[in-house]
């Protein structure tokens, strides 16, 4: 990280004599990337939460190894979200490969 910061400082100082300013650099938000990152984060948190819940419930020590219906429903939702996420990224990749030139 420090190499990147030093590189930007050198670039800003070197180009200042030509009228370059970092503050005037245009800033545009790519909302598609923000949405994909947000959805990926939600799906990841759901799947990891399910795995942690299963690990926690399996250490109960009462000998009952069957998950409760609530845990099964949560697992089905998390697995469905993961499958939909994978399918979406597969479709985006295919679209980008065959239709974007």
VOGU-3710 file (C-alpha; in Angstrom, 3 decimals, decimal comma):
1> xxxxxxxxxx> 0,000/0,000/0,000  2,790/2,429/0,801  4,269/1,884/-2,679  0,942/2,901/-4,227  0,695/6,010/-2,056  4,262/7,056/-2,847  3,653/6,449/-6,557  0,552/8,683/-6,510  2,400/11,429/-4,636  5,230/11,357/-7,175
11> xxxxxxxxxx> 2,702/11,407/-10,032  0,747/14,323/-8,557  3,884/16,356/-7,854  5,394/15,607/-11,258  2,239/16,469/-13,195  1,280/19,539/-11,139  3,367/21,767/-13,401  1,129/20,714/-16,319  -2,065/21,675/-14,474  -2,953/18,172/-13,251
21> xxxxxxxxxx> -4,820/18,004/-9,969  -6,138/14,915/-8,231  -9,081/16,922/-6,870  -10,291/17,685/-10,410  -10,201/14,073/-11,547  -13,685/12,931/-12,662  -15,349/10,434/-10,364  -18,063/8,122/-11,673  -19,782/5,383/-9,724  -20,346/2,116/-11,570
31> xxxxxxxxxx> -23,618/1,081/-9,957  -23,567/-2,367/-11,535  -20,357/-3,232/-9,724  -21,710/-1,847/-6,458  -24,866/-3,977/-6,748  -22,932/-7,137/-7,671  -20,540/-6,615/-4,745  -23,459/-6,035/-2,350  -25,355/-9,133/-3,491  -22,179/-11,226/-3,327
41> xxxxxxxxxx> -21,586/-10,000/0,220  -25,142/-10,856/1,315  -24,952/-14,345/-0,225  -21,534/-14,965/1,326  -22,711/-13,888/4,769  -25,780/-16,130/4,505  -23,763/-19,196/3,478  -21,094/-18,638/6,141  -23,789/-18,012/8,765  -25,432/-21,309/7,838
51> xxxxxxxxxx> -22,116/-23,166/8,091  -21,379/-21,603/11,482  -24,901/-22,421/12,687  -24,554/-26,063/11,627  -21,167/-26,335/13,310  -22,556/-24,748/16,490  -25,649/-26,970/16,555  -23,620/-30,127/15,889  -21,638/-29,601/19,081  -24,707/-29,714/21,309
61> xxxxxxxxxx> -23,776/-33,051/22,833  -27,331/-34,364/23,234  -26,809/-37,097/20,631  -29,476/-35,749/18,295  -27,707/-35,277/14,970  -30,795/-34,200/13,011  -30,973/-30,464/12,303  -34,092/-28,624/13,326  -36,599/-27,611/10,624  -35,520/-23,999/11,065
71> xxxxxxxxxx> -31,878/-24,858/10,372  -32,901/-26,967/7,361  -34,996/-24,108/5,966  -32,113/-21,674/6,489  -29,784/-24,117/4,722  -32,173/-24,445/1,791  -32,385/-20,672/1,460  -28,613/-20,237/1,706  -27,993/-23,020/-0,807  -30,586/-21,579/-3,187
81> xxxxxxxxxx> -29,006/-18,149/-2,930  -25,591/-19,656/-3,653  -26,954/-21,498/-6,689  -28,651/-18,353/-7,988  -25,448/-16,373/-7,445  -23,431/-18,961/-9,380  -26,005/-19,038/-12,186  -26,051/-15,251/-12,410  -22,273/-15,037/-12,693  -22,267/-17,822/-15,267
91> xxxxxxxxxx> -24,832/-15,935/-17,355  -22,915/-12,664/-17,024  -19,736/-14,424/-18,138  -21,455/-16,022/-21,122  -23,064/-12,715/-22,081  -19,727/-10,909/-21,829  -17,991/-13,615/-23,855  -20,450/-13,917/-26,719  -22,289/-10,586/-26,959  -19,846/-7,883/-25,874
101> x> -17,275/-7,113/-28,494
//
